[in-house]
Amino acid sequence: MINIFLIVLIKIFAVVLIMLWVTIGVSIVYRRRRTKNLLLIEKTFAEVISKHLYPYPGEELSLVEIQRIFRNVGIIPSKPRNVQYLIDLMIRTQRSLLGENYEKLVVLFNQIPPYGASVSKLKSTKWYVKARGIREIYEMDQTRYVKEVIKERNNRNIYVRREAQIAMVIFLGWESLRFLSYLKREMTLWQQIKIVEKLHDLYPEPNLQYLRRAYESEKTYANELIMRIIRKFNLITEVDYILQFVDNRNFDTRESAIYCISSFYLSNSQLKLLKEKYFKVPNVSQQIQLLKYIDKISFDKDLEFYKKLLYTADDIIKLSTAEILWNNGYKEEVQEFYYQQYTNQSLKVEDSL
């Protein structure tokens, strides 16, 4: 009985082993063929793009010839992985081109087998497919699909709506800010930074008309984004917008305001307003940030302001205030403060005895 059991067990093990080796063999053959096919696509793409961008006289490739060449290497709708590989090659190539060659490649992208492949991904129920489609659309400057992309700006998936919002900035520039009021979901810090960078890279000339229209938005993420834009573009005339959020009740909004305003020097009236708002900031670490900023931009030290902090503020702020006064030559005021503290402490001890 035991011998029969062992024989069956050995047979099962042998079958599993054979299946494993067959699977490995098939995988190796497939990978080799796939690699060979991808290398062929890559080589063909390089040759076609070279002739398309830098043709010899009389040897220009027609659109029909280009389509036929790509079909011959498997760039057809029934082989989406080949189409995707060609799209990736075009995007990587496009990033290294400028001027006329850039425009030629964008036009070609619309006319060869991958056309429509990117926008068709917007119909997918898989978020990563949809996000990839949007990225391909803006990477290859496919402005004709801007309406389809805008529809995804409030997609429930963060990655899809992030790509859609970036695409809006790339296609519409400063005009894209008018959509801030129509966004229904939070915009992360990473999204804000990415949008500001894209705006700065592609549209370096500020359009205050669209920026100021966006001031009407009451949404937190919109306020923070606008402040970062003002800072990035060094818009001195718009500092008052940042200043109003220094004592905002939302911690992140205050943090953004303090970070952004620290890039500017303030007028006397703005500095006076900042000092008034200082006492309304509920967070000690943020107060210290502001205190250092006020010290940095103040040519004349407001002794009354610092004395008020020295005698009424939190112990940590008192220490920071004392350091500022000491470093700016107000040693007597600091010594007097600590002498009073010592005297008051001594009196308390005597009373307790």
C-alpha positions in Angstrom: 0.0 0.0 0.0 2.8 2.3 0.9 4.7 1.5 -2.3 1.6 2.4 -4.4 1.2 5.7 -2.5 4.9 6.5 -3.2 4.6 5.7 -6.9 1.5 8.0 -7.2 3.3 10.7 -5.3 6.4 10.4 -7.6 4.2 10.5 -10.7 2.4 13.7 -9.5 5.8 15.3 -8.7 7.1 14.3 -12.1 4.0 15.8 -13.8 4.3 19.1 -11.8 8.1 19.2 -12.7 7.4 18.7 -16.4 4.7 21.4 -16.4 7.1 23.8 -14.6 9.8 23.2 -17.2 7.4 23.5 -20.0 6.1 26.8 -18.6 9.7 28.1 -18.1 10.5 27.0 -21.7 7.5 28.8 -23.2 8.3 31.9 -21.1 11.8 32.0 -22.4 10.8 31.6 -26.0 8.1 34.2 -25.6 10.5 36.7 -24.0 13.0 36.2 -26.7 10.5 36.7 -29.4 9.0 39.7 -27.6 12.4 41.3 -27.1 13.3 40.7 -30.8 10.0 42.3 -31.8 10.5 45.3 -29.6 14.0 45.8 -30.9 12.6 45.6 -34.4 10.0 48.3 -33.6 12.6 50.5 -32.0 14.9 50.2 -35.0 12.1 50.8 -37.4 10.9 53.8 -35.4 14.4 55.3 -35.3 14.8 54.9 -39.1 11.3 56.4 -39.8 11.8 59.4 -37.5 15.2 60.0 -38.9 13.9 60.1 -42.4 10.8 62.1 -41.4 12.7 64.8 -39.5 15.9 64.9 -41.6 15.0 63.7 -45.1 17.4 63.7 -48.0 16.1 65.6 -51.0 13.6 63.5 -52.9 13.5 60.8 -50.2 10.8 62.2 -48.0 8.5 59.5 -46.5 4.8 60.0 -47.2 2.2 59.4 -44.5 0.9 56.2 -46.3 4.5 54.8 -46.4 5.0 55.5 -42.7 1.7 53.8 -41.8 2.6 50.8 -44.0 6.1 50.5 -42.4 4.7 50.5 -38.9 2.0 48.0 -39.8 4.6 45.6 -41.1 6.3 45.5 -37.7 3.0 44.9 -35.8 1.8 48.4 -35.0 -1.9 47.5 -35.5 -5.0 47.9 -33.2 -5.2 44.2 -32.6 -1.7 44.4 -30.9 -2.2 47.1 -28.2 1.1 46.3 -26.5 3.0 47.1 -29.7 1.0 50.3 -30.1 1.8 51.3 -26.5 5.5 50.7 -27.0 5.5 53.0 -30.1 3.6 55.7 -28.1 6.2 55.4 -25.3 9.0 55.8 -27.9 7.4 58.9 -29.4 6.9 60.5 -26.0 10.6 59.9 -25.0 11.7 61.3 -28.4 9.4 64.3 -28.2 10.9 65.3 -24.8 14.3 65.8 -26.5 13.0 67.9 -29.5 12.3 71.6 -29.9 10.9 73.9 -32.5 10.0 72.6 -36.0 11.0 69.0 -35.2 8.8 69.0 -32.1 5.8 70.2 -34.2 6.5 67.5 -36.9 6.5 64.7 -34.3 3.2 66.0 -32.8 1.6 66.1 -36.2 2.9 62.6 -37.0 1.5 61.3 -33.7 -2.0 62.2 -34.9 -1.6 60.5 -38.2 0.0 57.1 -37.6 -1.5 53.9 -36.1 -1.4 55.1 -32.4 -3.9 57.9 -33.2 -6.9 57.6 -31.0 -5.1 55.1 -28.7 -4.6 57.7 -25.9 -8.0 59.3 -25.9 -9.6 55.8 -26.1 -8.1 55.1 -22.7 -10.3 57.8 -21.1 -13.2 55.3 -21.5 -11.4 52.7 -19.4 -12.8 51.8 -16.0 -9.3 51.3 -14.7 -7.9 54.4 -13.1 -4.2 53.7 -14.1 -5.2 53.3 -17.8 -7.2 56.5 -17.8 -4.4 58.5 -16.0 -1.9 57.1 -18.5 -4.1 58.2 -21.4 -4.4 61.8 -20.1 -0.6 62.0 -19.6 0.0 60.8 -23.2 -2.5 63.4 -24.4 -0.7 66.3 -22.8 2.8 64.9 -23.3 2.1 64.8 -27.1 0.3 68.2 -27.0 -3.0 66.8 -28.3 -5.0 70.0 -27.7 -8.0 68.7 -29.7 -8.8 66.5 -26.7 -8.9 69.2 -24.1 -12.7 69.0 -23.6 -12.4 65.2 -22.9 -9.6 65.8 -20.4 -11.4 68.7 -18.6 -14.3 66.3 -17.8 -11.9 64.3 -15.6 -10.9 67.2 -13.4 -13.1 66.0 -10.6 -12.6 62.3 -11.0 -12.8 60.5 -7.7 -9.4 58.9 -8.2 -6.6 61.3 -7.1 -4.2 60.2 -9.9 -6.7 60.7 -12.7 -7.8 64.1 -11.6 -4.2 65.1 -10.9 -3.2 64.3 -14.5 -6.3 66.1 -15.8 -5.6 69.2 -13.8 -2.0 69.3 -15.0 -3.2 68.8 -18.6 -5.6 71.8 -18.1 -2.6 74.0 -17.1 -0.5 72.8 -20.1 -3.3 73.4 -22.6 -5.0 76.5 -21.2 -2.2 78.2 -19.2 -3.4 81.0 -16.9 -6.9 80.6 -18.1 -7.0 77.2 -16.4 -7.3 79.1 -13.0 -10.9 79.9 -13.8 -11.7 76.2 -13.1 -10.5 76.4 -9.5 -14.0 77.3 -8.3 -15.4 74.2 -10.1 -13.1 71.7 -8.5 -15.0 69.5 -6.0 -12.2 67.6 -4.4 -9.1 68.5 -2.4 -5.9 69.4 -4.2 -2.8 67.9 -2.6 0.4 69.8 -1.9 2.1 67.8 -4.6 -0.6 68.8 -7.1 -0.2 72.4 -6.2 3.5 72.4 -6.6 3.3 70.5 -10.0 0.8 73.0 -11.3 2.8 76.0 -10.3 6.0 74.5 -11.9 4.2 73.7 -15.1 2.7 77.2 -15.2 6.1 78.8 -14.6 7.8 76.6 -17.3 5.3 77.0 -20.0 3.7 80.4 -19.3 6.3 82.5 -17.6 4.5 85.8 -18.4 1.9 86.3 -15.6 -1.7 87.0 -16.6 -3.0 88.9 -13.6 -6.5 89.1 -15.1 -7.1 85.3 -14.6 -5.1 85.3 -11.4 -7.3 88.0 -9.7 -10.5 86.3 -10.9 -9.4 83.2 -9.0 -9.2 85.3 -5.8 -12.9 84.9 -5.5 -12.6 81.2 -4.7 -13.2 80.4 -1.0 -11.8 76.9 -1.2 -8.7 76.2 0.9 -6.7 74.4 -1.8 -7.4 77.3 -4.2 -6.1 79.9 -1.7 -2.9 77.9 -1.1 -2.3 77.4 -4.8 -2.7 81.1 -5.6 -0.3 82.0 -2.8 2.3 79.6 -4.3 1.8 81.1 -7.7 2.3 84.6 -6.3 5.5 83.5 -4.6 6.9 81.6 -7.7 6.3 84.5 -10.0 7.5 87.1 -7.4 4.3 89.1 -7.8 5.0 92.0 -5.4 1.8 93.7 -6.2 -0.2 90.7 -5.0 1.4 90.3 -1.5 -1.8 91.6 0.2 -3.6 88.5 -1.0 -1.1 86.3 1.0 -1.1 88.6 4.0 -4.8 88.0 4.6 -4.2 84.3 5.3 -1.4 84.6 7.8 -3.9 84.3 10.7 -6.3 82.0 9.0 -8.0 79.4 11.2 -6.7 76.5 9.0 -3.2 75.4 10.0 -2.1 74.4 6.5 -3.4 77.6 5.0 -1.4 79.6 7.6 1.6 77.5 6.9 1.4 78.2 3.2 0.9 82.0 3.8 3.9 82.2 6.1 6.0 80.2 3.7 5.0 82.3 0.7 5.2 85.7 2.3 8.7 85.1 3.5 10.0 85.6 0.0 8.9 89.3 0.0 9.8 92.6 1.7 6.8 94.4 3.0 5.8 98.1 3.0 5.4 99.8 6.3 1.6 99.5 6.2 1.9 95.8 5.3 4.4 95.2 8.1 2.1 96.9 10.6 -0.8 94.7 9.5 1.4 91.6 9.9 2.3 92.6 13.5 -1.4 93.0 14.3 -2.2 89.5 12.8 0.8 88.0 14.6 -1.1 88.0 17.9 -4.0 86.1 16.3 -1.8 83.2 15.2 -2.7 80.3 17.5 0.4 78.1 16.9 3.7 78.9 18.7 6.0 77.4 16.0 4.3 79.5 13.4 4.6 82.6 15.6 8.3 81.9 15.9 8.6 81.7 12.1 6.8 85.0 11.7 9.0 86.6 14.4 12.2 85.6 12.6 10.7 86.9 9.3 9.6 90.3 10.9 13.1 90.6 12.3 14.7 89.9 8.9 12.7 92.5 7.0 12.5 95.3 9.6 15.1 98.0 9.1 14.0 99.8 12.3 13.2 97.6 15.3 9.7 98.2 16.8 10.7 98.2 20.4 7.1 98.5 21.6 6.1 95.3 19.6 9.1 93.3 21.0 8.5 94.5 24.6 4.9 93.4 24.3 6.1 89.9 23.4 8.7 89.9 26.0 6.3 90.5 28.8 3.1 88.8 27.6 4.0 86.0 25.2 4.7 82.2 25.6 8.0 81.3 27.3 9.5 80.0 24.0 8.6 83.2 22.2 10.0 85.3 25.1 13.3 83.6 24.6 13.3 84.2 20.8 12.3 87.8 21.4 15.1 88.3 24.0 17.6 86.9 21.5 16.5 89.3 18.7 16.7 92.3 21.1 20.1 91.2 22.4 21.5 90.7 18.9 20.2 94.1 17.8 21.8 96.1 20.7 18.9 96.2 23.1 20.8 94.5 25.9 19.6 96.8 28.7 15.9 96.0 27.9 16.7 92.2 28.0 18.6 92.6 31.3 15.8 94.6 32.8 13.3 91.9 31.8 15.3 89.1 33.4 16.0 91.2 36.5 12.3 91.7 37.0 11.7 88.0 36.5 14.3 87.2 39.1 12.9 89.8 41.5 9.3 88.6 41.1 10.4 85.0 41.6 12.3 86.0 44.8 9.2 87.8 46.2 7.1 84.7 45.5 9.5 82.5 47.4 9.5 85.0 50.4 5.7 85.1 50.4 5.5 81.3 50.5 7.8 81.2 53.5 
